[in-house]
Amino acid sequence: MTQAEIKLCSLLLQEHFGEIVEKIGVHLIRTGSQPLRVTAHDTGTSLDQVKKALCVLIQHNLVTYQVHKRGVVEYEAQCSRVLRMLRYPRYIYTAKTLYSDTGELIVEELLLNGKMTMSAVVKKVADRLTETMEDGKTMDYAEVSNTFVRLADTHFVQRCPLVPATENPDPGPPPPAPTLVINEKDMYLVPKLSLIGKGKRRRSSDEDATGEPKAKRPKHTTDNKEPIPDDGIYWQANLDRFHQHFRDQAIVSAVANRMDQTSSEIVRTMLRMSEITTSSSAPFTQPLSSNEIFRSLPVGYNISKQVLDQYLTLLADDPLEFVGKSGDSGGGMYVINLHKALGSLATATLESVVQERFGSRCARIFRLVLQKKHLEQKQVEDFAMIPAKEAKDMLYKMLSENFISLQEIPKTPDHAPSRTFYLYAVNILSAARMLLHRCYKSVANLIERRQFETKENKRLLEKSQRVEAIIASMQATGAEEAQLQEIEEMITAPERQQLETLKRNVNKLDACEIQVDETIFLLESYIESTMKRQ
């Protein structure tokens, strides 16, 4: 665990949950697994506060617990899961793109609350959607429920592990902590709920959600205490499935840039056919025949079977090897080499960084060393057609930044420089790790800068919010335009300009965070895929 990762985790925990949770979370990240009382003693925090902080972290899957043989429960922070909080906006936007506003709000509620029952999610989302609708229109629970089922069918949401129900409970003392289990076939099984009703709007304190005064409310509308139909069945967002979708999108985009739109649509179809049957960590997709791919192409995509076969052959012969051929049955069996694709994307990212950081001539040398695997300095000068002094300077610059490595091959045991080969090479895995570390630093700096900008303009932001609240309440009571204009003038022209500048800066910083996170995702996916193959 590097200092850059710990710092980023600290900033994310503080931003989402506050100082106490951040303190406990970072302590567990630094120390590893620890019992409750040791954590309370080491952090100087009361036992009650530590318990509450751990409850929050466990609820959001940021901490796991384990019962040891001695009966002691130890808590361990999941640093990689904490870093995923950086990607929350991207998960929510993906759900919006695929399943409209309803899907967006379902995923947002699950991410904000960690774990929720389906009935609670459906009711809350229906209420939120009703709030945004015109008067007289409401959102049916059934419609939200259908979107939830679609998210579960495509594995974007999944069930949380449960405490197993035992038929003959042991009369002995209960265990110090429950063991949670989940049957894999039940992970995406949606309970059959008959959720009948519509979303409700929030009303003033003297009215209930139906809009009627409380005194006139009929008896049958009082809060019933019937058991919740899906009580105990909790759901969470399946982040691995979102990552699989991001990876597929990156591969499709790369194919479109390298070849054309038709090639990318064929690859998209192959990935879509394999998205449920192929695990997110698999190096290849399931083999698909040419006939299956042809039948699954989007409606209205008018290409003949012969043209499809030509495209598949072209993709299989491409040097990047995104698509591979694994047999000849059914018109030819094709797979997508996910590991090779991630390697190509990571390499392209490194090339782009080298070009931005050191210029096009350095990028030429970098690509040359990548292509030839190992080169001496004289060979680099000759192949790249760059003068010796400049080539030497560029190689040492990239070497000092760890983008390329130097390997010594001695001819004699004494390692004399005159009798030693010095070969330059690119260790993509090592360079990817170095770049990932820098990306973590960059994101931490961006978050700190955003917090600084907000803190510096705190007074002005509070004033702006107060004015907006006054205007909203006056509009609700039917105030005249002159009165509203008078309230708006409470914020002077220089203050308004300052607010615009702040908004522009914060939006720019937010956009930078998302862009850096895209690089982080590609590098993490490549490193994870490479480590699994070794």
Long-range contacts (C-beta under 8 A, 24 or more apart in sequence): 1-29, 1-30, 1-79, 2-437, 2-440, 4-437, 4-440, 4-441, 4-444, 5-79, 5-83, 5-440, 6-30, 6-79, 7-440, 7-444, 8-83, 8-86, 8-440, 8-443, 8-444, 8-447, 9-79, 9-82, 9-83, 11-444, 11-447, 11-448, 11-451, 12-82, 12-83, 12-85, 12-86, 12-447, 13-62, 13-82, 15-447, 15-451, 16-85, 17-53, 17-56, 17-57, 20-45, 20-49, 20-52, 20-53, 21-53, 21-56, 21-57, 23-53, 24-50, 24-53, 24-54, 24-57, 25-53, 25-57, 25-62, 25-63, 25-77, 25-82, 28-63, 28-75, 28-76, 28-77, 29-77, 29-79, 29-82, 32-76, 33-66, 33-74, 33-75, 33-76, 34-74, 34-75, 35-72, 35-73, 35-74, 35-75, 36-73, 36-75, 39-75, 59-113, 59-114, 59-115, 60-114, 61-114, 61-115, 61-236, 65-177, 67-175, 67-176, 67-177, 67-179, 71-176, 72-176, 73-176, 73-177, 83-440, 84-239, 86-443, 86-513, 86-517, 86-520, 87-239, 87-242, 87-517, 87-521, 89-514, 90-242, 90-246, 90-514, 90-517, 91-237, 91-239, 91-242, 94-242, 94-245, 94-246, 95-151, 95-156, 98-156, 99-147, 99-150, 99-151, 100-147, 101-129, 102-129, 102-139, 102-143, 102-144, 102-147, 103-147, 103-150, 103-151, 105-129, 106-144, 106-147, 106-148, 106-151, 106-157, 107-151, 107-156, 107-157, 107-237, 110-157, 110-235, 110-236, 110-237, 111-237, 114-236, 115-160, 115-234, 115-235, 115-236, 116-234, 116-235, 117-228, 117-230, 117-231, 117-232, 117-233, 117-234, 117-235, 118-145, 118-148, 118-190, 118-191, 118-193, 118-230, 118-233, 118-235, 119-193, 119-195, 119-228, 119-229, 119-230, 120-228, 121-148, 121-235, 122-148, 122-195, 123-195, 123-197, 123-199, 125-199, 126-197, 126-198, 126-199, 127-199, 127-200, 127-201, 127-202, 128-199, 129-199, 130-198, 130-199, 130-200, 130-201, 131-199, 131-201, 131-202, 138-198, 138-199, 138-200, 139-198, 139-199, 140-197, 140-198, 140-199, 141-195, 141-196, 141-197, 141-198, 141-199, 142-195, 142-196, 145-193, 145-195, 148-190, 149-190, 152-188, 152-189, 152-190, 152-235, 153-188, 154-241, 154-275, 154-276, 155-188, 155-238, 155-241, 155-276, 156-237, 156-238, 156-241, 156-242, 157-235, 157-236, 157-237, 157-238, 158-187, 158-188, 158-235, 158-236, 158-238, 158-241, 159-186, 159-187, 159-188, 159-189, 159-233, 159-234, 159-235, 159-236, 160-234, 160-235, 160-236, 162-232, 162-233, 162-234, 191-229, 191-230, 191-233, 193-229, 193-230, 194-229, 240-280, 241-280, 243-280, 243-521, 243-525, 244-275, 244-280, 245-275, 246-521, 247-280, 247-338, 247-342, 247-525, 248-272, 248-275, 250-345, 250-522, 251-322, 251-336, 251-338, 251-341, 251-345, 254-322, 254-341, 254-344, 254-345, 254-348, 255-315, 255-322, 258-318, 258-320, 259-314, 259-315, 259-318, 262-303, 262-311, 263-311, 263-314, 263-315, 265-297, 265-298, 265-301, 266-293, 266-297, 266-308, 266-311, 266-312, 266-315, 267-315, 267-322, 267-323, 267-336, 269-293, 269-296, 269-297, 269-298, 270-323, 270-334, 270-336, 271-336, 272-296, 274-336, 281-528, 281-529, 281-532, 282-338, 283-337, 283-338, 283-339, 283-529, 283-532, 283-533, 284-324, 284-335, 284-336, 284-337, 284-338, 284-339, 285-335, 285-336, 285-338, 286-335, 287-326, 287-327, 287-333, 287-334, 287-335, 288-333, 288-334, 288-335, 289-329, 289-330, 289-331, 289-332, 289-333, 289-334, 290-330, 290-331, 290-332, 290-334, 291-330, 291-331, 292-330, 293-334, 294-331, 305-331, 320-344, 338-529, 339-529, 339-530, 339-533, 342-522, 342-525, 342-526, 342-529, 343-428, 343-526, 343-529, 343-530, 345-522, 345-526, 346-428, 346-432, 346-522, 346-523, 346-526, 347-428, 349-435, 349-519, 349-522, 349-523, 350-403, 350-426, 350-428, 350-431, 350-432, 350-435, 353-403, 353-435, 354-398, 354-403, 357-401, 358-394, 358-397, 358-398, 361-386, 361-390, 361-394, 362-394, 362-397, 362-398, 365-391, 365-394, 365-395, 365-398, 366-398, 366-403, 366-404, 366-426, 369-404, 369-424, 369-425, 369-426, 370-426, 370-428, 373-425, 374-407, 374-423, 374-424, 374-425, 375-423, 375-424, 375-425, 376-421, 376-422, 376-423, 376-424, 377-422, 377-424, 380-424, 395-424, 399-424, 402-430, 402-431, 402-434, 403-431, 403-434, 404-431, 405-430, 428-526, 429-527, 429-530, 432-523, 432-526, 432-527, 433-523, 433-527, 435-519, 435-523, 436-520, 436-523, 436-524, 436-527, 439-516, 439-519, 439-520, 439-523, 440-520, 442-516, 443-513, 443-516, 443-517, 443-520, 446-509, 446-512, 446-513, 446-516, 447-513, 449-509, 450-506, 450-509, 450-510, 453-502, 453-505, 453-506, 453-509, 454-502, 454-506, 457-498, 457-499, 457-502, 460-495, 460-498, 460-499, 460-502, 461-499, 461-502, 463-490, 463-491, 463-495, 464-491, 464-499, 467-491
